[in-house]
Amino acid sequence: MREILGRRRRLRLRRKEGAARLDAALTFATAWQWPVLPGAGTAPAALRDGRGLGCACPDPDCAVPGAHPFDPALLAATTDERMVRWWWSNRPTAPVILATGGRAPCAVSLPALAGAKALVALDRMGMRLGPVVATPTRWSLLVAPYTLERLGELLYSKDWVPSSLRFHGEGGYLVLPPSEIGAGQVRWERAPSPPVDPVPAGPVFRRAARRGGAPVAATPWLPDVEAVLDALVEASTSAPDGGSRLAY
């Protein structure tokens, strides 16, 4: 009896997690117009020695287990509601992958310890931050879209850029909450927040725009990559175990 109750609880938990991922994917795609697709996901039987779960993709030595596109490929990322519903109806536990760049957010990621240090430094500077995605091994700051040319100009002006700092721009991707990957749970270290409207001179009455009968959330505010780059480079350079490990 105890075993049956345990299985039922696990089944309810998986259903709840699947519903949460579908809701998140729909918000990203339809309300915020961020192109998404399901990630490879993890394979419970493919345990990796001391490094969490393995990847469901065919590569036994996958460097980013669960946290990358596989089938479908990255080019399939979409904002189409019907496609998103179909994907997560068939694979409710699949991680949510954002296709970065273009009109979608870009990101800069760094080791978790360095990320925590960078956020402290940016907070002391009074810098407003956008969403920050955290996994047990890496933190990623979402920033406004940038081109490779602009990023190259910014990096060229630096004396040195640590290899542990990674840039997710055009043609890249990033796993978003509330996914689970080989390294563990993906969460918001800083949750998305809407743009701040200027204070109106008089009372203003607004009705939230609606799509399909549900309120449409405002697209999150994103900082410019130039505003946060120095702090991220400094934190990655000085943090112990900054490393160049690709683990997500």
N, C-alpha and C positions, 0 to 999 in steps of 0.2 A: 504493500500500500504506500509506504514512504517513497519507494522508487517511482510509482505511478504519479504521485503528487509532485515529485521533483521534476519529472518529464513535462507535466502540465505547466508548471511554473516557468520552465525554460522555454516552452512553446509560446506562452503569453509574452514573455520578455522579448523573444525574437520578433513576434508580431508587432509589439510596441516599437521596437527599434526600426523595423522595416517601415512602419507608418511615419516615424520621425524623419527617416531619410528621404522618403517620397515627398513629405511636406517641405523639407529643406530644399530639395532639388527643384521643386515647383516654384518656390519663392525666388531662388537664384535665377531660374530660367525665365519665368513669366513676369514676375514683379520687378526684378532688377535687370533683366535682359543680359544675364551672364551665361554664356554657352557652357553647358555641362554634358557629361556622359558618365556612365558607370565605370568604375575602376576594376582591375583584375580581381581584387578581393583576396582573402587568405584561404589557406587550405589547412584545416585542423590536423590532418594527418602528417603534414609536412613540417614538423617541429624543427627549428633551427637551434643548434647548441647554444643555449644561453642568450639567444637573440630574438626570442618570441616566435610567432608563427611564421610559416613559410608562405610563399606566394602560390596562387592558383594558376599562374601562368606556367608554361612548360619548362622554364629555366630553373633548374634546381639551385642555382647560385644567384638568383635574382637579388640585386643590390637594394631594391626598394619594395619589398614584398607587400603586395596588395595596393600599393600607392601609385599605380601607373595605369594608363589605358592599355587594353589588350584586344578585346573583342567586344564592342567595335573599337576601331582605331581612333586616334585623336581628331582626325578630320571630320568625324561624325558628330562632334559636339554641336549642340543645338539649343535654341530657346523655345522650340516647339513643344507646347504642352502635351499634345497627344503622344509624341515620341517619348518624352520624359516619363509619362505615366506608363507607357508600354514597357520601357526598360525596367523601371523599379517594381512594376507588377510581376514581372518575370524573375527579377533578381532583387528582392526586397532588402537584402543585407549588403548589396554592393556599395562600395565607397563612392562618394560623390566627387567627381573630378572636374575642376574648372579649367577650361582652355584659356590660358592667359594671353594678353596682348590684343592688338587690334582695337576694338572698342570696349573690350573687357578689361578688368583690372590686371595690372602686372603685380609682381611680388619680389621681395628680396628675402632670402632665407639664410639663417645662420644657426650654429649649434645652440642648443637650448640655454646653456649657461651664459653664453655671450648674448643671447637674445634678452634674457632677464636683465643683464647689466646695461644693455643698450636702452631698454625701456626706462630704467631708472634715470639714466643720463638725459633722455629726451623729456621725461617728465620734469626734471629739474630745470630744463631750458624753457619750460612752459609750452612745449611743442604739442600741438593737437595731433593725435594719431588716428589712423583709420583702423579697420579690423586687423587683429593679430591672431593668426592661427598657430596653435601649439600642438606638437606631438611630444612624446617622451624624449625624443632626441633632437628635434629642430623646431625653431620658431620662425614664422614667416610673416612679414609685414606687408599687407596689401597696399599698393600705391596706385596713383593715377597712371593710365597707359603711357608708355614711353616708346620711342623708336630705338632701334639698335644704334643708329647714328648718334642720337643724343646720349645714350648710355655710354657709348665709346668715348665721347668728348668728356663726360664727367669722370670716367675712370682714368683717362689719359692724364688728367691733371693731378692724380694722386701719386705719391711717391711709391706706394706699394698697396696692393689689394690682396688680402689673405685668400688662399684657395678654399677655405671653409665657407666663404661668402658666395652665395649663388643667386643668380638673377633669372627670374621666370618671366620672360617677355613673349614676343610674337613667336608662335610655334611651340611654346612651353605649356606646362600644366602644373596644377597644385591641387592636392587633396583638401577638401573642405569638411568642416563638422556637419553632422555628428557621425562621421565615418569611424570605422575600426580597421586598422591596418596591421601589418606584421609587428611594428614597433609598439603598438598599443592604441589607445583611444585618441581621436583627433578632437580638439575642443577649441573654443574661443578663449584666448587669453585676454583679448579686448574685443568685446562684442561689436558688431556693426552699429553705427549710429547715423541717423539721417543728417542731411545738410542743415546748418543753422540759418534760418531765415532772418533777414534784417527786421528789427523791431518796427512794426507799423505805426504810423502817426495816430491812427484811430482804431476803433474796434473792427476786426475783420472776422467774418463768419465763413468757415470753409466746410465743405463736405468731402470726405475722402473719396477719391476716385475708386471705382469698383470694376473688377473684371470677373465675370462668371459668378456674380453675387457675393464675392469676398472682397474685403478691403485690400487695396494695393499699397504695399509698404513703399516708402520712399527709398530710392537707391542710396546706399550708404555713401557717406563722404569719404574721399580718399586724398591723402597728402601727395605732394609732388615728390618724386624719388630724390631730387636734389636736397630737399629739406631734411631727409633722414640719413642720407648716405654717409656723411662724416662720422656720425655716432655709431653706425653699424660697422664701419671699417675699424674704428678705434676699439670697439668692444670685441670684435673678432680677433684683432691683432693681439690684445692684451689678455684675453681669457685663456686660462690653461685648458689644454685638450681642445683648442680651436680646431686643430686637425683638418683633414680634407676628406673625412669619411662622408659618403654620400647618403648614409642612412636617413630615412625620414621618420 
